[in-house]
Amino acid sequence: TPWESTQMLFGWDNVINNVIDEMWTTSEWNAEIFSRYTKKPIFVYEHGVDDNWIPKKRIIDPSRPFRFLHIGEPAFRKDAQAVVNAFIELYGDNPNYELILKCSGMNTTRVTRPDTGISGSPDALYSNIKTIEAMLSVEQLNGLYELCDVFVYPSWGEGFGFNPLQGMASGLPTICTAGWAPYARYITMPLESTWADSPWYETHPGQMLKPDYDQLKFYMKDVVDNYERYSDLAYKNSFLVHKDYNWLKVSKPAVERLKKIQKDHF
């Protein structure tokens, strides 16, 4: 199982200490958190990335706005609100820049326009912010990545985090919190973070890794000013992502563990 904060939900400690024989989790970050609550064996088996996320050298298309992409609403920990706030501070109503929020059914971000005092959903108040609330197929999601220039993911915690890895595998320059990420070495623009009390205690008790908002803004501006440099790095890293996170490679240790369990117990 993955997890995203430093404390377990109510009842989890009873399960992991009295019901299971061993734990499988998806990152060393997760393993360290779980080790605080159990002496049961913990194994780390990371996820992989599919071959359909094809590496591409990204270049700026002058015929359309420069596009930022965020995926994750309405999961608060993925902090679309910070992305919205930073985008508005940097680019406001500028039609040369666009922010796309890919949501799962709903968008909870809200803003207040300083010129009118009107509050509401950012896509209703800013013409260069778009939301997609419908579910997308893998092919459609791949096409969405294709249409964007930067992936922005200042999440406070992930058990693994598929979306940044998919973006990086396709050569998309990516801004992402590095503290929880098992693939931090491949993040184009790694966000620093600090431990902070979780704002969402009922669903994520304990502490989480709060991304540096000023650094988020810096990267969202710097990637525009120096796109070729970031694009070159993202393209180079995309091949390493496919090499290290090939499903056959990352699943092999789990298969070997299953074979050992079968041999030892049956």
C-alpha positions in Angstrom: 0.0 0.0 0.0 1.1 3.6 -0.6 0.6 6.4 1.9 1.1 10.2 2.0 1.6 11.5 5.6 3.5 10.6 8.7 0.7 9.1 10.8 -1.7 6.2 10.1 -5.4 6.5 9.8 -7.4 5.1 12.8 -7.2 1.3 12.9 -4.3 0.9 10.5 -1.8 0.1 13.2 -4.0 -2.8 14.4 -4.2 -4.2 10.9 -0.5 -4.0 10.1 0.5 -5.4 13.5 -2.1 -8.2 13.9 -3.5 -9.1 10.5 -0.8 -9.0 7.9 2.5 -11.1 7.6 4.5 -8.5 5.7 4.1 -5.1 4.0 4.7 -4.2 0.4 4.9 -0.5 -0.3 6.0 1.8 -3.2 8.9 3.9 -2.0 11.6 4.2 0.6 9.8 7.2 1.9 6.7 5.1 2.6 8.8 2.3 4.1 10.4 4.7 6.6 6.9 6.0 7.7 5.5 2.5 8.1 8.5 1.3 10.0 7.5 3.7 12.8 4.3 1.6 13.4 5.3 -2.0 12.8 8.1 -4.5 13.2 6.7 -6.6 10.4 8.9 -7.0 7.3 8.6 -4.2 4.8 9.5 -4.5 1.1 9.7 -1.7 -1.4 8.5 -2.4 -4.9 8.2 0.7 -7.1 5.7 1.1 -9.9 6.6 1.4 -13.5 5.7 3.5 -16.6 4.0 2.2 -19.7 5.6 2.3 -23.2 2.9 4.5 -24.6 4.5 7.5 -22.9 6.9 8.1 -25.8 9.8 10.4 -25.3 9.6 13.6 -27.4 11.8 16.6 -27.7 9.6 19.5 -26.8 9.8 22.8 -28.6 7.7 25.9 -28.1 4.8 26.2 -30.5 4.4 29.9 -31.3 0.9 29.4 -32.8 -0.6 28.8 -29.4 -0.3 29.9 -25.7 2.5 28.4 -23.6 0.6 25.8 -21.5 1.1 24.7 -17.9 -0.7 21.4 -16.9 -1.7 20.3 -13.4 -3.5 17.0 -12.6 -5.0 16.0 -9.3 -8.1 18.0 -8.3 -10.0 17.6 -6.1 -7.2 15.9 -4.0 -6.2 18.8 -1.8 -2.7 17.5 -1.1 -1.8 17.9 -4.8 -2.2 21.6 -4.3 -3.8 22.9 -7.5 -4.6 26.0 -5.5 -0.9 26.9 -5.2 -0.5 26.3 -8.9 -3.5 28.6 -9.7 -2.3 31.3 -7.3 1.3 31.3 -8.8 0.0 31.3 -12.4 -2.3 34.3 -11.7 0.5 36.2 -10.0 2.9 35.6 -12.9 0.6 35.6 -15.9 -2.8 37.0 -14.9 -5.0 37.5 -18.0 -2.0 37.3 -20.4 -3.4 35.4 -23.4 0.2 34.1 -24.2 0.0 31.7 -21.3 -2.5 29.1 -20.3 -3.1 26.8 -17.3 -5.0 23.6 -17.7 -6.4 21.8 -14.6 -7.2 18.2 -15.2 -9.7 17.2 -12.5 -11.5 14.1 -11.5 -15.1 15.2 -11.6 -14.8 18.5 -9.9 -12.6 21.5 -9.3 -12.3 23.0 -5.8 -9.8 25.8 -6.4 -11.1 29.3 -5.9 -9.8 32.8 -6.5 -10.8 36.4 -6.0 -10.1 39.0 -8.8 -8.3 42.0 -7.3 -9.8 44.4 -9.9 -13.5 43.4 -9.3 -13.5 41.7 -5.9 -15.5 38.8 -7.5 -14.7 35.3 -6.1 -15.3 32.0 -7.9 -13.7 29.2 -9.9 -10.6 30.4 -11.7 -11.8 29.2 -15.1 -14.8 31.4 -14.7 -12.8 34.5 -13.8 -9.7 34.1 -16.0 -10.0 33.3 -19.7 -6.6 31.7 -19.8 -7.4 29.1 -17.1 -9.2 25.9 -18.3 -10.6 22.9 -16.5 -11.2 19.4 -17.7 -13.5 17.5 -15.3 -14.4 14.5 -17.4 -12.6 11.2 -17.1 -10.1 10.6 -19.9 -8.8 7.4 -21.5 -5.1 6.7 -21.5 -4.9 7.8 -25.1 -6.7 11.1 -24.3 -4.5 11.7 -21.3 -1.4 11.1 -23.5 -2.8 13.6 -26.0 -3.3 16.2 -23.2 0.4 15.8 -22.2 1.3 16.3 -25.8 -0.6 19.6 -26.0 1.2 21.1 -22.9 4.7 22.5 -22.3 5.2 22.0 -18.5 3.8 19.6 -15.9 3.3 21.2 -12.5 2.9 19.0 -9.4 3.6 20.6 -6.0 2.1 17.7 -4.1 2.5 17.5 -0.3 2.9 13.8 -0.4 2.4 10.8 -2.7 2.7 7.0 -2.2 4.4 7.0 -5.6 2.9 9.6 -8.0 2.1 8.2 -11.5 1.4 11.5 -13.2 4.9 13.2 -12.8 6.6 10.0 -14.0 4.3 9.8 -17.0 5.1 13.4 -17.9 8.9 12.8 -17.5 8.7 9.6 -19.5 7.2 11.6 -22.4 9.9 14.3 -22.2 7.7 16.9 -20.6 9.6 19.4 -18.4 8.2 18.7 -14.9 8.0 20.8 -11.7 7.5 18.4 -8.8 8.1 18.1 -5.1 11.2 16.0 -4.6 11.0 15.0 -1.0 8.6 12.1 -1.3 9.5 11.1 -4.9 11.4 7.8 -5.5 12.4 9.2 -9.0 13.6 12.6 -7.7 16.8 12.3 -9.6 14.9 12.7 -12.9 12.7 15.6 -12.0 13.5 18.5 -14.3 12.7 21.2 -11.7 12.7 19.6 -8.2 10.8 21.5 -5.6 12.3 21.8 -2.1 9.9 21.2 0.8 9.7 21.4 4.6 7.9 19.2 7.1 4.7 20.9 8.2 1.5 19.8 10.0 -1.0 18.5 7.6 -3.8 20.9 6.8 -6.0 17.8 6.0 -5.8 16.0 9.3 -8.9 13.8 8.9 -7.6 12.2 5.7 -3.8 12.7 6.2 -2.9 12.9 9.9 0.5 13.9 11.0 3.0 15.9 8.9 3.5 16.3 5.2 6.1 17.8 2.9 5.0 21.4 2.2 6.5 22.6 -1.2 8.3 25.9 -1.4 5.8 28.3 -3.0 8.4 30.9 -3.9 10.5 28.2 -5.7 7.3 27.1 -7.5 6.8 30.6 -8.8 10.5 30.8 -9.8 10.4 27.6 -11.8 7.1 28.6 -13.5 8.8 31.8 -14.7 12.3 30.3 -15.4 10.9 27.5 -17.5 9.3 30.1 -19.8 12.5 32.1 -20.0 14.8 29.1 -20.5 12.6 26.5 -22.1 15.2 25.0 -24.4 17.5 24.1 -21.5 14.7 22.5 -19.5 13.4 20.7 -22.6 16.8 19.3 -23.4 17.2 17.9 -19.8 13.6 16.5 -19.8 14.2 14.7 -23.1 17.5 13.3 -22.0 16.0 12.1 -18.7 12.9 10.5 -20.4 15.0 7.6 -21.8 16.5 7.0 -18.3 13.0 7.0 -16.8 11.9 4.3 -19.3 15.1 2.3 -18.6 14.8 2.4 -14.8 11.0 2.2 -14.6 10.2 -0.5 -17.2 7.4 -2.6 -15.8 9.3 -5.9 -16.4 12.3 -4.5 -14.5 10.5 -3.0 -11.5 8.1 -6.0 -11.1 10.8 -8.6 -11.1 11.7 -8.3 -7.4 8.0 -8.7 -6.4 7.7 -11.8 -8.5 10.8 -13.3 -6.9 9.4 -12.5 -3.5 6.1 -14.3 -4.4 8.1 -17.3 -5.5 10.0 -17.4 -2.2 6.7 -17.1 -0.2 5.3 -20.0 -2.2 8.4 -22.1 -1.7 8.6 -21.4 2.1 4.9 -21.8 2.9 3.3 -24.2 0.5 
